[in-house]
Amino acid sequence: GSLVVNYPFDDDEQGIAIYSKSPDDDVFQKLALAYSKENAEMYQGSPCKDMYPTEYFPHGITNGAQWYNVPGGMQDWNYLHTNCFEVTIELGCVKYPKAEELPKYWAQNRRSLLQFMKQV
């Protein structure tokens, strides 16, 4: 896991981790920033220092392919084939948090979710 909003494209023609700009890149960045700005820890860009000390996401967002290449991912497929604009929101460094930690996740992401919905 991580704490970041990832937007298309997740894949690039060369199959390497490099920025892969979609035709709607500016819209995807706006959507991703709308979410991350409301989550202070995410927006700082280095949420998982203990696990991934060199990982940094400016303003808590990343182009998927720049982070790591995912050929055939759902957010790219849905964008290309159904015109559905999807982002992937990674909510924390721990992939499977304990149930008692879920209220903390809600508190950290409630405002982000509301701001994200306003973008519609």
C-alpha positions as CSV (number, residue, x, y, z in Angstrom):
1,G,0.0,0.0,0.0
2,S,0.8,3.7,-0.1
3,L,-0.9,7.0,0.4
4,V,-1.4,8.6,-3.0
5,V,-3.9,9.2,-5.8
6,N,-2.8,7.5,-9.0
7,Y,-4.2,8.6,-12.3
8,P,-3.9,7.3,-16.0
9,F,-2.1,6.1,-17.8
10,D,-0.8,3.2,-15.8
11,D,1.0,1.8,-18.8
12,D,3.3,3.1,-21.5
13,E,4.4,1.7,-24.9
14,Q,7.9,0.9,-23.7
15,G,6.8,-1.0,-20.6
16,I,9.0,1.1,-18.2
17,A,8.2,3.4,-15.3
18,I,7.9,6.7,-17.2
19,Y,5.3,9.5,-17.2
20,S,2.5,8.4,-19.6
21,K,0.3,11.3,-20.3
22,S,-3.3,10.7,-21.3
23,P,-5.3,13.2,-23.5
24,D,-7.1,14.3,-20.3
25,D,-4.0,14.5,-18.1
26,D,-5.0,18.0,-16.8
27,V,-8.4,16.8,-15.7
28,F,-6.9,13.7,-14.0
29,Q,-4.4,15.9,-12.2
30,K,-7.2,18.2,-11.0
31,L,-9.3,15.3,-9.7
32,A,-6.3,13.7,-8.0
33,L,-5.3,17.1,-6.4
34,A,-8.9,17.7,-5.2
35,Y,-8.7,14.5,-3.2
36,S,-5.1,14.8,-1.9
37,K,-5.3,18.5,-0.8
38,E,-7.8,17.5,1.8
39,N,-5.6,14.7,3.3
40,A,-2.7,16.5,4.9
41,E,-0.5,13.4,5.2
42,M,-1.1,12.4,1.6
43,Y,-0.5,15.9,0.3
44,Q,3.0,16.0,1.9
45,G,4.0,13.3,-0.6
46,S,6.2,11.1,1.6
47,P,3.7,9.0,3.6
48,C,5.5,5.7,4.0
49,K,9.0,6.8,5.0
50,D,9.7,3.7,7.1
51,M,8.7,1.3,4.4
52,Y,9.7,3.2,1.2
53,P,12.2,5.9,2.2
54,T,12.9,7.1,-1.3
55,E,9.3,7.2,-2.5
56,Y,8.0,10.7,-3.0
57,F,4.7,11.9,-4.7
58,P,4.6,15.7,-5.3
59,H,1.3,16.9,-3.7
60,G,0.3,13.3,-3.0
61,I,-0.5,12.4,-6.6
62,T,1.2,10.4,-9.3
63,N,0.8,9.3,-12.9
64,G,0.4,5.5,-12.7
65,A,3.1,4.6,-15.2
66,Q,5.6,7.0,-13.7
67,W,5.2,5.2,-10.3
68,Y,5.3,1.7,-11.8
69,N,4.0,0.2,-15.1
70,V,0.7,-1.8,-15.0
71,P,-0.1,-3.2,-18.4
72,G,-3.9,-3.9,-18.8
73,G,-5.0,-2.1,-15.7
74,M,-8.7,-1.4,-15.1
75,Q,-8.5,2.4,-14.9
76,D,-6.7,2.6,-18.3
77,W,-9.1,0.1,-19.9
78,N,-12.2,1.9,-18.5
79,Y,-10.9,5.3,-19.7
80,L,-10.0,4.0,-23.2
81,H,-13.0,1.8,-23.8
82,T,-15.9,3.4,-21.8
83,N,-14.8,7.0,-21.4
84,C,-14.9,6.5,-17.6
85,F,-12.5,8.7,-15.7
86,E,-11.0,6.7,-12.9
87,V,-8.3,7.3,-10.4
88,T,-6.9,4.8,-7.9
89,I,-6.8,6.1,-4.3
90,E,-4.2,4.3,-2.1
91,L,-5.4,4.9,1.5
92,G,-2.4,3.9,3.5
93,C,1.0,2.2,3.8
94,V,-0.5,-0.9,5.4
95,K,-2.4,-2.9,2.9
96,Y,-4.7,-4.6,5.4
97,P,-5.2,-2.4,8.5
98,K,-6.8,-3.7,11.6
99,A,-10.5,-3.1,12.1
100,E,-10.0,-0.8,15.1
101,E,-7.9,1.5,12.8
102,L,-10.7,2.1,10.3
103,P,-12.2,5.1,12.1
104,K,-8.8,6.8,11.7
105,Y,-8.9,6.2,8.0
106,W,-12.4,7.6,7.8
107,A,-11.3,10.8,9.7
108,Q,-8.3,11.2,7.4
109,N,-10.4,10.8,4.2
110,R,-13.9,12.1,4.9
111,R,-13.1,15.7,3.6
112,S,-11.2,14.3,0.7
113,L,-14.1,12.1,-0.4
114,L,-16.5,15.0,-0.2
115,Q,-14.2,17.3,-2.2
116,F,-13.8,14.5,-4.8
117,M,-17.5,14.2,-5.1
118,K,-17.9,17.9,-5.7
119,Q,-15.7,17.6,-8.8
120,V,-18.7,15.9,-10.6
